[in-house]
Amino acid sequence: MYSRHFGGTADDAEAKNSTDDQPPSTHSMTRNAVKAILATTSKQIQQTTDTSSTPSNQNSHPQPSIQNLLQGVIKRAYSTTQLVEQGIRDDETATTSNEAMEEDATNKDDTITNNKVPTFEFPFGTRYKHHPALNNIALAHALWASILRPNVDTVIDATCGNGHDSVKIAELLFLPQQPNNQDNNYDNKDQSPIGCYSQLLCVDIQQQACDRTQQAVTNYLTNHQRLQYMDRVHVLQTSHEVLPRPVNTTSVGLVVYNLGWLPAANTGPDDPNGCGKDCVTTMETTLASIADAALLLRLGGMISVVTYPATGPEEDHAVQLFLECLALLSSNTRTWQEAISSFVMVSSNDNNNNNNNNNNNIDQSNNHSPNHNDDIAHHVTQAMQRVITNGPPNQTWRVSKHEKLGMDQAPVLLTATRIK
């Protein structure tokens, strides 16, 4: 028994089938297009030649010359080639982009611990939590960078906690040491780099928070060759109700707050100073501190506050109301007193509506009684009167609020910048 293959071997047939399944190349597509144009033009040239050999008619239209036809052929062939090649490039680019996106979407590795750089760091990379467009803390850091003057400004971290914000401030505030000037880079008086007038004042009421901040800042300055700035950093265990005064009281460019409690606080017998979630910032001391910051801040400086409505609703409302009142100091639409009155009225109406719906199982955890609303209004009024009495006349503030939509009781970033 034997078999015969007509028209070639089985391998040839398989190769032919595989070739038929492949898309035509760029050159073949271009060649076919040019052949079609040349064939059409050849017919037109032949018709022109035949017409030129016949007697002319005065009423007939002039026929195109062979030269003009050839020029048209070249233009059409070139244009067709460009279109075909551009289409192929677009297809290849789209395919490459889709493959990269699919590859990055399936990447579950931690790019931070493995020191990998994803193909698309934003928004597909796993480092999105550090992007200002997606995280309020990262956004705050970006805003600080736009405000601070390195080696000039003083910054107060009024709730230093674990020291993360303090480390970022040190990065923005203290410039790296110049290796060529190591011998003459210090002032004999305080061993600080010559030309550095900045100070970083870190405040927290808990000792373990101060210890963590001190260690975090020291590690950062050591690892980044900036240890010579260490005497410019002061970590103070005290309440932020009254802010510490720097050497140059006119150099305060930024005061930052991250309200709430100390994350990962120790409360065991090994750390008697730790009080966990029982040590939280309060509305009264926070308002007094922010009013103090408003009086210390230089022109162009910023107050940055992160509040947590889920755990400190009264403090959140009070801080937002106070900063709104600062913005209204230069407003022609309404006064800050009217804003406080409106807050009390709206809050009272909301409480009445919620009381009427108690039987509908509505969560009442963040609703305040009229007494709480009056208390908020009272403390905000006191803080505003203090700023107006002791602050410069005609002061002007620009206040912004940043929060994630679609997320209940999300943390809020508030910034107030003094522009006049």
C-alpha positions in Angstrom: 0.0 0.0 0.0 1.2 3.4 -0.7 -0.2 6.9 -1.0 0.4 9.7 -3.4 0.3 13.4 -2.8 -0.6 15.4 -5.8 0.8 18.9 -6.1 3.6 18.4 -3.5 4.4 16.5 -0.3 2.5 16.6 3.0 5.0 18.9 4.5 4.6 21.3 1.6 0.8 21.2 2.1 1.2 21.9 5.8 3.6 24.8 5.1 1.2 26.2 2.5 -1.7 26.1 5.1 0.4 27.8 7.7 1.3 30.4 5.2 -2.3 31.0 4.2 -3.2 31.6 7.8 -0.6 34.3 8.3 -1.6 37.9 7.6 0.0 39.6 4.6 3.2 41.5 5.3 3.6 45.3 4.9 5.6 44.9 1.7 3.1 42.6 0.0 0.2 44.9 0.9 2.1 47.9 -0.5 3.2 46.0 -3.6 -0.4 44.8 -4.4 -1.7 48.4 -4.0 0.9 49.8 -6.3 0.3 47.2 -8.9 -3.4 48.0 -8.9 -2.6 51.7 -9.4 -0.1 51.0 -12.2 -2.6 48.7 -14.0 -5.3 51.4 -13.9 -2.8 54.1 -15.1 -1.6 51.9 -18.0 -5.1 51.7 -19.3 -5.4 55.5 -19.0 -2.1 56.0 -20.9 -3.2 53.6 -23.6 -6.5 55.5 -24.0 -4.5 58.8 -24.1 -2.2 57.4 -26.9 -5.1 56.2 -28.9 -6.9 59.5 -28.6 -3.9 61.5 -29.6 -3.6 59.5 -32.9 -7.1 60.5 -34.0 -8.0 63.8 -35.5 -8.7 66.5 -33.0 -12.1 68.0 -32.5 -12.4 71.6 -31.6 -15.3 70.9 -29.3 -13.5 68.0 -27.4 -11.8 68.5 -24.0 -8.0 68.4 -23.8 -6.6 65.0 -22.9 -4.1 64.6 -20.0 -0.5 64.1 -21.1 1.5 61.0 -20.2 3.7 63.1 -18.0 0.8 64.2 -15.9 -0.5 60.7 -15.6 2.8 59.4 -14.4 3.0 62.2 -11.8 -0.4 61.2 -10.6 0.7 57.5 -10.4 3.7 58.4 -8.2 1.6 60.5 -5.9 -1.1 57.9 -5.5 1.4 55.1 -5.0 3.3 57.1 -2.3 0.1 58.1 -0.5 -1.2 54.5 -0.5 2.2 53.2 0.8 2.0 55.7 3.7 -1.5 54.8 4.6 -0.8 51.1 4.6 2.4 51.4 6.7 0.7 53.8 9.2 -2.1 51.2 9.7 0.4 48.5 10.3 2.2 50.6 12.9 -1.0 51.5 14.7 -2.0 47.8 14.9 1.5 46.9 16.3 1.3 49.7 18.9 -2.1 48.7 20.1 -1.1 45.1 20.4 2.1 46.0 22.4 0.1 48.3 24.7 -2.6 45.7 25.3 0.0 43.0 26.0 1.8 45.2 28.5 -1.4 46.1 30.3 -2.4 42.4 30.6 1.0 41.5 31.9 1.0 44.2 34.5 -2.6 43.4 35.6 -1.6 39.8 36.4 1.5 41.0 38.3 0.8 40.3 41.9 4.3 40.9 43.2 4.9 43.7 45.7 6.9 46.2 43.7 8.1 47.9 46.9 9.7 44.9 48.7 11.0 43.3 45.5 12.3 46.6 44.1 10.5 46.0 40.8 9.3 48.8 38.6 5.9 47.9 37.0 5.3 48.6 33.3 2.5 51.0 34.2 3.3 52.5 37.6 0.1 54.6 37.5 -2.7 53.6 37.8 -2.0 49.8 37.3 1.1 49.5 39.5 0.9 48.3 43.1 2.5 51.5 44.3 -0.8 53.5 43.7 -1.1 54.2 47.5 1.8 56.6 47.2 0.3 58.6 44.3 -1.1 62.0 45.1 -4.0 61.5 42.8 -5.2 58.5 44.8 -4.1 59.0 48.4 -4.7 62.1 50.6 -1.5 61.6 52.6 0.6 61.5 49.4 -1.4 64.5 48.1 -0.5 66.4 51.3 3.1 65.6 50.9 3.0 67.0 47.3 1.4 70.2 48.5 4.0 70.6 51.2 6.7 70.4 48.6 5.1 73.3 46.8 5.1 75.5 49.9 8.3 74.9 51.7 11.6 76.8 51.2 14.4 74.3 52.0 17.0 75.4 54.6 14.8 78.5 55.3 11.4 77.6 56.6 10.5 76.1 60.0 7.9 73.3 60.1 5.8 72.1 63.1 4.5 68.5 63.1 1.8 69.0 65.7 0.9 65.2 65.8 4.2 63.5 64.9 2.9 59.9 65.9 5.2 57.3 64.3 7.2 59.9 62.5 6.2 59.3 58.9 5.2 62.9 58.2 8.3 64.1 60.1 10.6 62.1 57.8 8.9 63.5 54.7 9.3 67.0 56.1 13.0 66.4 56.8 13.4 65.2 53.2 11.8 68.4 51.9 13.4 70.8 54.3 17.0 69.8 54.6 19.1 69.7 51.5 21.7 67.0 51.0 25.2 67.7 52.2 27.6 69.0 49.5 30.6 66.5 49.5 33.1 69.1 48.2 32.5 71.4 51.2 32.6 69.0 54.1 35.5 70.8 55.9 33.9 74.2 55.7 30.2 73.3 55.9 29.6 73.9 59.6 29.0 76.8 61.8 31.3 76.6 64.9 28.5 77.9 67.2 26.0 75.0 66.8 27.7 72.6 64.3 24.9 73.3 61.8 25.5 73.7 58.1 26.2 77.3 57.2 23.2 78.8 55.5 20.7 76.5 57.1 18.1 78.3 59.2 15.3 75.7 59.1 14.0 73.9 62.1 11.7 70.8 62.4 9.7 70.8 65.6 7.9 67.5 66.3 5.2 67.4 69.0 3.3 64.5 70.5 1.7 63.9 74.0 2.9 60.3 74.1 6.4 59.3 74.9 6.5 56.3 72.6 5.4 58.5 69.7 8.3 60.9 70.4 10.7 58.0 70.6 9.5 56.5 67.3 9.7 59.9 65.6 13.2 60.5 66.9 14.4 57.2 65.7 12.7 57.5 62.3 14.1 61.0 61.6 17.6 59.9 62.8 17.6 56.9 60.6 16.5 58.9 57.6 19.1 61.6 58.0 21.8 59.0 58.6 21.0 57.0 55.6 20.8 60.0 53.3 24.0 61.8 54.4 22.2 64.6 56.2 23.1 63.8 59.8 24.6 67.3 60.1 21.0 68.6 60.3 20.1 66.5 63.4 20.5 69.5 65.8 17.9 71.3 63.7 15.3 68.6 64.7 13.5 68.9 68.1 11.1 66.2 69.3 9.0 67.4 72.2 6.6 65.4 74.4 3.9 67.9 75.1 0.3 68.8 74.1 -0.1 70.6 70.8 -2.6 73.0 72.4 0.1 75.6 72.6 2.6 75.2 69.8 6.4 75.5 70.5 8.1 78.7 69.3 11.0 78.4 66.9 14.1 80.5 67.0 12.8 82.6 64.1 9.1 83.0 64.7 8.6 84.6 61.3 9.8 81.5 59.4 7.0 79.1 60.1 6.0 77.9 56.6 4.0 74.8 57.5 2.1 73.3 60.4 0.7 69.8 59.9 -1.9 67.7 61.8 -2.9 64.0 61.4 -5.6 63.7 64.0 -6.9 60.7 65.8 -4.8 58.2 67.8 -1.3 56.7 67.5 -1.3 53.7 65.1 0.1 50.5 66.6 0.4 52.0 70.0 1.7 49.7 72.8 -0.6 49.5 75.8 1.1 46.6 77.8 3.1 46.8 81.0 6.4 47.2 79.0 5.2 50.6 77.8 3.3 52.3 80.6 3.2 55.6 78.6 1.1 53.9 75.8 -2.6 54.4 76.0 -3.7 53.1 72.6 -7.0 54.5 71.2 -7.7 56.2 74.6 -5.2 58.9 73.7 -6.9 60.8 70.9 -6.9 64.4 69.8 -9.8 66.4 71.0 -11.9 69.2 69.5 -10.9 71.7 72.1 -7.2 71.3 72.0 -7.1 70.9 68.3 -9.0 74.1 67.6 -6.7 76.0 70.1 -3.7 74.6 68.3 -4.9 75.4 64.8 -5.7 79.0 65.9 -2.2 79.2 67.3 -0.8 77.9 64.0 -2.8 80.6 62.1 -1.1 83.3 64.2 2.4 81.8 63.7 2.2 81.1 59.9 4.2 83.3 57.5 2.7 84.8 54.4 2.4 82.0 51.9 2.5 79.3 54.6 0.1 76.4 55.0 -1.9 74.6 57.7 -2.5 71.0 56.7 -5.0 68.9 58.6 -6.2 65.3 58.1 -9.4 64.5 60.0 -11.3 61.2 60.5 -15.1 61.6 60.5 -15.6 58.0 61.3 -13.8 58.1 64.6 -13.8 61.9 65.5 -16.9 63.4 63.9 -17.1 66.4 66.3 -13.5 67.2 65.8 -13.9 66.9 62.0 -16.9 69.2 62.0 -15.2 71.8 64.2 -12.0 71.9 62.1 -13.9 72.2 58.9 -16.1 75.0 60.3 -13.1 76.9 61.6 -11.1 76.7 58.4 -14.2 77.7 56.4 -14.5 80.8 58.7 -10.9 81.7 58.0 -11.7 81.6 54.2 -14.7 83.9 54.9 -12.6 86.6 56.5 -12.1 88.1 53.1 -15.4 87.0 51.5 -18.1 89.3 50.2 -20.8 86.6 50.1 -21.3 86.1 53.8 -19.5 86.5 57.2 -17.9 83.9 59.3 -20.5 84.5 62.0 -23.2 83.7 59.5 -21.4 80.4 58.6 -21.4 79.4 62.3 -25.1 80.3 62.7 -25.9 78.3 59.5 -24.0 75.3 60.9 -26.0 75.3 64.1 -29.3 75.6 62.2 -28.6 72.9 59.7 -27.2 70.5 62.3 -30.3 71.0 64.4 -32.6 70.3 61.5 -30.7 67.2 60.6 -31.0 66.0 64.2 -34.7 66.6 64.2 -35.1 64.6 60.9 -33.1 61.7 62.2 -35.0 61.6 65.5 -38.2 61.2 63.4 -36.7 58.2 61.6 -35.4 56.3 64.7 -37.7 53.4 63.9 -36.2 52.9 60.5 -32.9 51.5 61.9 -30.9 54.5 60.6 -27.3 54.7 62.0 -27.1 57.5 64.5 -23.5 57.1 65.5 -22.3 60.4 63.9 -25.3 62.6 64.8 -24.7 65.2 67.4 -27.1 66.5 69.9 -28.0 70.2 69.9 -25.7 70.7 72.9 -22.8 69.3 70.9 -23.5 71.6 68.0 -23.6 74.6 70.3 -20.4 73.4 71.8 -18.7 73.2 68.4 -20.0 76.7 67.5 -18.8 78.1 70.8 -15.2 76.8 70.5 -15.0 77.8 66.8 -16.2 81.3 67.7 -13.5 81.6 70.4 -10.8 80.5 68.0 -11.9 83.0 65.4 -12.0 85.9 67.8 -8.5 85.0 68.9 -7.2 85.0 65.3 -8.9 88.3 64.5 -7.7 90.0 67.7 -4.1 88.9 67.6 -3.6 88.4 63.9 -2.8 90.9 61.2 -5.6 93.0 59.8 -7.2 92.2 56.4 -5.7 88.7 56.5 -6.8 86.5 53.6 -6.9 82.7 53.4 -7.5 80.1 50.7 -9.0 76.9 52.1 -9.4 73.5 50.2 -11.0 70.2 51.1 -10.0 66.9 49.6 -11.9 63.6 50.2 -12.8 60.5 48.4 -16.3 60.3 46.9 -18.2 57.1 47.1 -16.6 56.1 50.4 -18.6 56.6 53.6 -16.8 58.8 56.2 -13.5 58.8 54.4 -10.5 60.7 55.8 -10.5 64.4 54.8 -7.5 66.5 53.9 -8.0 70.2 54.7 -5.5 72.9 53.7 -5.5 76.6 54.6 -2.9 78.8 52.9 -2.4 82.4 54.0 -2.0 84.6 51.0 -2.4 88.1 52.6 
